[in-house]
Amino acid sequence: MQFHRFRTPEGHGVDSLLGPEMKSTGEVMGIDSSFGKAFAKSQTASYGSLPTSGKVFVSFANRDKRAMIFPVKRLADLGFQILATAGTAEVLKRNGIPCTEVRKHFEGEGNVVDMILAGEIDMIFNTPYGNSGPRIDGYEIRTAAVAKDIPCVTTIQGAAAAVHGIEAMIRGDIGVQPLQALQAALRGDA
């Protein structure tokens, strides 16, 4: 969803965290023969392509830390530099994933929000409502991502989908074809 077009009445940015009503509603759709390719297309149509290199900031709610190890490891294996808040960095390092620890928004100057606004981060994985800090931190991170048009993933399922999409983009599998050709290929007619 293109959140950068929305503002509060005071002119502030909006949080990209979707509620139940919006999770089932979308503006775009990607169609292809595999999920990764289709997801990459949907993201390109929505706000711009997923990055194929660069820095990814990750910060997960405590309940999600274990489930996020594989997607983050895959990004590291693909050559992304991983940046994480203290609690997430500890879990990643324990699991052999190299990462750089960065400050949370409320921890002072040179924090993750400053880095996002400076254009130093290419993608964000941030699952909200953990027990490891104030909720306002996640809001500030996601709002900064919207302001800078940086992909921001807020669910475990979305993180896995983004990794599949990035892998398809790196392989160069993304292309355009008529719907009839795709339908024939899916039926096995081609």
C-alpha positions in Angstrom: 0.0 0.0 0.0 1.3 3.4 -0.8 1.3 5.0 2.7 3.3 8.0 1.7 0.2 9.6 0.3 -1.6 9.6 3.6 -1.2 12.2 6.4 -2.9 12.9 9.7 -4.9 16.2 9.9 -1.8 17.7 11.5 0.3 16.7 8.5 2.2 13.9 10.2 3.0 10.6 8.5 0.9 7.5 9.2 1.9 4.1 10.6 2.1 1.4 8.0 0.9 -1.3 10.5 -2.2 -2.8 9.0 -5.3 -3.6 11.1 -7.5 -6.7 10.3 -9.7 -4.7 8.0 -6.8 -3.7 5.7 -4.8 -7.0 5.8 -7.4 -8.5 3.4 -7.6 -5.4 1.2 -5.0 -4.5 -1.4 -4.3 -2.1 -4.2 -2.2 -4.3 -6.4 -1.7 -7.9 -7.3 1.3 -9.8 -8.8 0.7 -12.8 -11.0 3.4 -15.3 -12.0 4.2 -19.0 -12.0 5.7 -19.0 -8.6 5.0 -17.2 -5.3 8.3 -15.4 -5.1 8.0 -13.9 -8.6 4.4 -12.9 -8.0 5.2 -11.3 -4.6 8.1 -9.3 -6.1 5.8 -8.0 -8.9 3.2 -7.0 -6.3 5.7 -5.0 -4.3 7.2 -3.3 -7.4 3.7 -2.2 -8.4 2.9 -1.1 -4.8 5.8 1.1 -3.8 8.9 0.2 -5.7 11.1 -2.9 -6.1 12.4 -4.9 -3.2 16.1 -4.3 -2.8 18.5 -6.9 -4.1 21.4 -5.7 -1.9 22.2 -3.2 0.9 21.2 -2.9 4.5 18.2 -4.5 6.2 17.1 -3.3 9.7 15.4 -6.0 11.7 13.6 -5.7 15.1 11.2 -8.4 16.2 8.8 -8.8 19.0 10.0 -11.5 21.5 7.3 -13.9 20.3 8.6 -13.7 16.7 12.4 -13.9 17.2 12.7 -17.6 16.7 10.6 -17.7 13.6 12.6 -14.9 12.0 16.0 -16.6 12.1 15.6 -18.3 8.7 14.5 -15.3 6.7 17.2 -13.1 8.2 19.9 -15.8 7.7 18.8 -16.1 4.0 19.2 -12.3 3.6 22.7 -12.4 5.1 23.6 -15.4 2.8 22.4 -13.2 -0.1 24.9 -10.6 0.9 22.7 -8.1 2.8 24.2 -6.3 5.8 21.9 -7.0 8.8 21.3 -4.2 11.4 19.3 -5.1 14.5 18.3 -3.7 17.9 20.0 -5.2 21.0 17.5 -8.0 21.7 17.1 -9.1 18.1 20.9 -8.9 17.5 21.6 -11.2 20.5 19.3 -13.9 19.1 20.7 -13.5 15.6 24.3 -13.7 16.8 23.5 -16.8 18.9 22.3 -18.4 15.7 25.4 -17.5 13.7 24.0 -14.6 11.8 26.4 -11.7 11.6 24.7 -8.4 12.4 25.5 -4.9 13.6 23.6 -3.6 16.7 21.9 -0.2 16.3 20.1 2.0 18.8 16.4 2.1 19.2 14.6 5.4 18.5 14.4 6.4 22.2 18.0 5.5 22.9 19.5 8.8 21.6 21.2 10.3 18.6 22.4 8.0 15.8 19.5 5.6 16.2 17.7 3.5 13.7 15.1 6.3 12.8 18.0 8.7 12.1 19.6 6.1 9.9 16.3 5.5 8.0 15.8 9.2 7.5 19.4 9.6 6.3 18.7 6.9 3.6 21.2 4.4 5.1 18.7 1.5 5.3 17.2 -0.3 2.3 14.5 -2.5 3.9 12.9 -3.0 7.3 11.5 -6.1 9.1 9.7 -4.9 12.2 7.1 -7.0 14.0 5.3 -4.8 16.5 4.0 -5.1 20.1 6.8 -7.0 21.7 7.7 -6.9 25.4 11.1 -5.5 24.7 10.4 -1.7 24.6 7.9 1.0 24.1 5.3 0.6 21.3 6.2 4.1 20.1 9.6 2.9 18.8 8.0 0.6 16.2 5.6 3.4 15.2 8.5 5.8 14.6 10.5 3.2 12.6 7.5 2.4 10.3 6.6 6.1 9.9 10.2 6.9 8.9 10.1 4.0 6.4 6.9 5.4 4.8 8.5 8.9 4.6 11.6 7.5 2.8 9.6 4.9 0.6 11.6 2.0 2.2 9.9 -1.4 2.1 8.7 -2.2 5.6 7.5 -5.7 6.5 5.5 -6.2 9.7 4.7 -9.9 9.8 6.6 -13.2 9.8 4.7 -14.3 6.7 5.6 -11.0 5.0 9.3 -11.5 5.8 9.3 -14.9 4.2 7.5 -13.7 1.2 9.9 -10.7 0.8 12.9 -13.1 0.9 11.3 -15.3 -1.8 10.7 -12.2 -3.9 14.2 -11.0 -3.5 15.6 -14.4 -4.5 13.5 -14.3 -7.7 14.7 -10.8 -8.5 18.3 -11.8 -7.9 17.9 -14.8 -10.2 16.4 -12.5 -12.9 13.2 -14.6 -13.0 10.9 -11.5 -13.1 9.3 -10.9 -16.5 6.1 -10.0 -18.3 3.9 -12.3 -20.3 0.3 -12.4 -21.5 -2.2 -13.8 -19.0 -3.2 -16.4 -21.5 0.4 -17.7 -21.7 0.6 -17.9 -17.9 -2.7 -19.7 -17.7 -1.6 -22.2 -20.3 1.6 -22.8 -18.5 -0.1 -23.3 -15.2 -2.5 -25.8 -16.9 0.4 -27.6 -18.5 -0.6 -26.7 -22.1 2.6 -25.0 -22.9 
